[in-house]
């Protein structure tokens, strides 16, 4: 199976798209966790658009057949790499031992028996056990290689869950984050919220698996709580307290959470659908393209193969739109190294280059929630240097 998956990812580049689609069907028919995980990886990371979309459709079908959403299926497909037992985190060389730990990017490293971090795991020496040491060294080398891509995917999934305000039941949260041998190393670096009756209670996961609040006091979560990755919008004045706690425990976060900007639309912006504060700002085309990592999508090419801007689909309907000048030339991005933000609009449909008359008549999205507003404006602030 693992011999097939790399071939599927390569075949479209060899003009063998149909063979790749057939390979996907074979993985789907196998139906094992490993096969489904391979399809998930193709759907998330393959560079060939048609194959990526086909893998996405297949994952959607499989999830629906199981009565799950695509995100719920992805939760169940996260591997633990055999780290479920404490003994699996110990690299036994015989006369010396090393313990595996993980940094904020889920990159594994080791500490010695005195708890001192090592930059690299030492190679087995003459005094080490000739059987145990080489096996432990190879196991750690394989773990680093296997985790490289998985780590990036899990960090991206958690950040996307925060920006989309995805929730889990308390039972799901324990299964997929508190007790999971891999993802718990990321989950402990984040602040979470438990919502009941519209009230958000911030908490973190302590080393022993218990929950503690912004006062570093142990808390019990209601069984019916909806658990979310906390967005700063929901933490309010407690952000400073949380930042101090993480600093005290020397906890680094896998992505910007507590220091994420919290911005809001003005009444005028919501009324007119026009965000004048960003107009005229200039940005390197590379930074513009980087917006796609924050939920923005490049527009379809228009006359001359030029992409006129970027769109951010709003959960409640409608779009936030960035108009670019001169736009991005498909296949010749380097021809326009600098882009000017001609305008930023809120609209009920995707369209670029509005006239003043059209802007006045345009229907605008309603009830843009605070998290979405913060994400849209935060990404625009990073792009333009304005807030």
Secondary structure, DSSP 8 states (H G I E B T S, - for coil): -HHHHHHHHHHGGGT-HHHHHHHHHHHHHH--HHHHHHHHHHHHH-S-HHHHHHHHHHHHHHHHHTT--HHHHHHHT---TT--SGGGGEEE-SS-EEEEEE-TT--EEEE-TTS-EESS-----TTS-TTHHHHHHHHHHHHHHHHHHHHHHHHHHHHHHHHTT--EEHHHHIIIIIS-TTTHHHHTTS-EEEEETTEEEEEEE-TTS-EE-TTS-B----TT-EEEE--HHHHGGGHHHHHHHHHHTT---SSSSTT-------HHHHHH-B-GGGTT-EEEHHHHHGGGGGT-EE--B-GGGEEEEEEEE-TTS-EEEEEEEEEEETT-GGGG-EEEEEEEEEESS---S--HHHHHH--------HHHHHHHHHHHHHHHS--
